[in-house]
Amino acid sequence: MPETETRTPAPHGASDDKPTWRRPYLWGFVLTLIAVDLWSKQAVFDEVGLGAPAEPIAGDWLSFYCILNSGGIWGLGNDGSVTGILTIVRMIAVGVLLLFIRNQERSNKAGLFTLSLLLAGAVGNLYDNLSAWLPWPGNGHVRDFVMVYFDAPGWWPWQDYWPLDPFPIFNFADACISVGFLMLVFGLAHLRLHPRG
C-alpha cells in the first residue's frame, strides 16, 4: 500500500505567506514607479528646460513647467531653509515604510499597493535631495514640472478667491505619495503595525 503524505495544518492565525523580501512582483512595481518618476523628470527638464515658458499638453488646464522645489510635497516650505531636514525625514520615512512592508501579510494587496506608492514617491524625491551630496546631477532640490489649472466653477461664491489657483506644481513621485495617502485616509488600505507572530 503506497504511503501518503500527511500535511500538518498550520496553527490558527499562522500564515503561509512568503517573507515580504521574497516578493519580486512588489519590488518590481516599486522600481518601475521610481524609474517612471526619474525618467519623466529628466525627459521633461531636457525637453522644456528650467525656467522656460510653460509647454501646453492638454488645453489650458495641463502644462509642463519646470521648477526646482527646495521644500516638501506640493511646494510646502519652498524657501530653501528645510531641504536638509526634509532629506533626513525622507530617509527615515523610507526606513519606516520598509518596516511596514515587512509586516504585511501577502494577502493584504491594498496595503502593499499603498505602501509601494508611498515608498516609490519617497525614494523618487529623495534621489533629487541626495544629489547635493552624491555624484549625480542636481543641487538637492526636487524637480517638479506638472502644472495644472482648475478654473473656479460658476457656482463658487468667491470668484476672486479660488483655493485651487494656483495649484502647486508637482511631479510623478508627489502623485504616488498623494494617491497612497488618500487610500489610507479613506480607509481603502489597512496596514499591520506589528510583525506577524
C-alpha positions in Angstrom: 0.0 0.0 0.0 1.6 3.3 -1.1 2.3 5.8 1.6 0.5 9.1 1.6 2.0 12.3 2.7 0.2 13.9 5.7 0.3 17.6 6.0 0.0 19.1 9.4 -2.3 22.1 9.3 -0.9 25.4 10.2 -1.9 26.7 13.7 -4.8 29.0 13.9 -3.7 32.5 12.9 -0.4 31.4 11.3 0.4 32.4 7.8 1.9 30.5 4.9 3.0 33.8 3.4 6.4 34.1 1.9 8.6 36.7 3.5 8.0 40.1 2.0 11.6 40.4 0.9 10.9 37.4 -1.5 8.1 39.1 -3.4 9.7 40.1 -6.7 6.5 41.5 -8.1 6.2 44.0 -5.3 9.8 45.2 -5.7 9.4 45.2 -9.5 6.4 47.5 -9.1 8.3 49.9 -6.7 11.3 50.0 -9.0 9.0 50.7 -12.1 7.4 53.6 -10.3 10.8 55.1 -9.3 12.1 54.6 -12.9 9.0 56.4 -14.3 9.5 59.3 -11.9 13.2 59.8 -12.6 12.8 59.3 -16.3 9.9 61.8 -16.5 11.8 64.4 -14.6 14.9 64.1 -16.8 12.9 63.9 -20.0 10.7 67.0 -19.3 13.6 69.1 -18.0 15.7 68.2 -21.1 12.8 69.0 -23.4 11.2 72.0 -21.8 14.1 73.5 -19.8 14.3 75.0 -16.3 12.5 78.4 -16.2 11.3 78.2 -19.9 7.7 79.1 -20.7 5.1 76.5 -19.9 4.6 73.9 -22.6 0.8 73.2 -23.0 0.0 69.5 -23.0 -3.8 69.4 -22.8 -5.5 72.8 -23.4 -5.2 75.4 -20.7 -5.5 73.0 -17.8 -2.4 70.9 -18.1 1.1 72.1 -18.9 4.8 71.2 -18.3 6.7 73.9 -16.4 10.0 73.1 -14.9 10.9 74.4 -11.4 13.2 73.3 -8.6 11.5 72.8 -5.3 13.6 73.2 -2.2 10.7 72.3 0.1 8.3 69.4 0.6 5.5 67.8 -1.4 3.3 70.4 -3.3 6.0 73.0 -2.7 5.4 73.3 1.0 8.3 75.1 2.7 9.9 76.1 -0.6 12.2 78.7 0.8 15.4 76.6 0.9 15.5 76.5 4.7 14.2 73.0 5.2 15.9 71.0 2.4 18.4 69.3 4.7 15.7 68.5 7.3 13.4 67.1 4.6 16.2 64.9 3.2 16.7 63.4 6.7 12.9 63.0 7.1 12.6 61.2 3.7 15.4 58.9 4.6 13.7 58.0 7.9 10.4 57.6 6.0 11.9 55.1 3.6 13.2 53.0 6.5 9.8 53.1 8.2 7.9 52.2 5.0 10.3 49.2 4.5 9.4 48.0 8.0 5.7 48.4 7.3 6.0 46.4 4.1 7.8 43.7 6.0 4.9 43.4 8.5 2.2 43.0 5.9 0.5 39.7 5.0 0.8 38.7 1.4 -3.0 38.8 1.2 -3.0 42.5 2.1 -2.8 43.6 -1.5 -4.3 47.0 -0.9 -1.9 47.7 1.9 1.1 46.6 -0.1 0.0 48.6 -3.1 -0.4 51.7 -0.9 3.0 51.2 0.7 4.6 50.7 -2.7 3.2 54.1 -3.9 4.5 55.8 -0.7 7.9 54.2 -0.9 8.4 54.9 -4.6 7.4 58.5 -4.1 9.7 59.0 -1.1 12.6 57.4 -3.0 12.0 59.4 -6.1 12.2 62.7 -4.3 15.0 61.6 -2.0 17.1 60.8 -5.1 16.8 64.5 -6.0 17.6 65.6 -2.5 20.7 63.4 -2.3 22.1 65.0 -5.5 23.6 67.7 -3.2 26.0 65.2 -1.7 26.2 62.2 -4.1 27.7 62.1 -7.6 24.8 62.6 -9.8 23.5 65.9 -11.3 21.5 68.2 -9.1 21.7 70.7 -6.2 19.5 68.9 -3.7 16.3 70.4 -4.9 13.4 68.3 -6.2 12.5 68.6 -9.9 8.8 69.5 -10.4 7.1 70.0 -13.7 3.4 69.2 -13.8 1.3 72.3 -13.8 -2.5 72.1 -13.7 -5.1 74.9 -13.8 -8.6 74.5 -12.3 -10.8 77.4 -13.1 -13.3 78.4 -10.4 -16.8 77.0 -11.2 -19.6 79.4 -11.8 -21.4 78.5 -8.6 -18.4 79.4 -6.4 -19.4 82.5 -4.4 -15.9 84.0 -4.1 -14.6 84.2 -7.6 -11.6 86.3 -6.5 -10.5 83.6 -4.1 -10.3 80.0 -5.5 -8.2 77.7 -3.3 -7.0 75.6 -6.3 -5.5 78.6 -8.1 -2.6 78.4 -8.3 -2.4 74.7 -7.9 1.1 73.5 -6.7 3.4 72.3 -9.4 4.3 68.6 -8.7 5.9 65.5 -10.2 5.2 61.8 -10.5 6.6 61.0 -7.1 4.3 63.5 -5.5 1.3 61.9 -7.3 2.3 58.5 -6.0 2.5 59.8 -2.4 -0.8 61.7 -2.7 -2.7 58.6 -4.0 -1.2 56.4 -1.3 -2.1 59.0 1.4 -5.7 59.3 0.1 -6.0 55.5 0.2 -5.1 55.5 3.8 -7.3 58.5 4.7 -10.4 57.0 3.1 -9.8 53.5 4.6 -9.1 51.8 1.3 -6.0 50.2 2.7 -5.3 48.8 6.2 -1.8 48.2 7.5 -0.5 45.8 10.0 1.6 47.7 12.6 3.4 44.8 14.2 5.3 41.8 12.8 3.4 38.5 12.3 3.5 36.2 15.3 
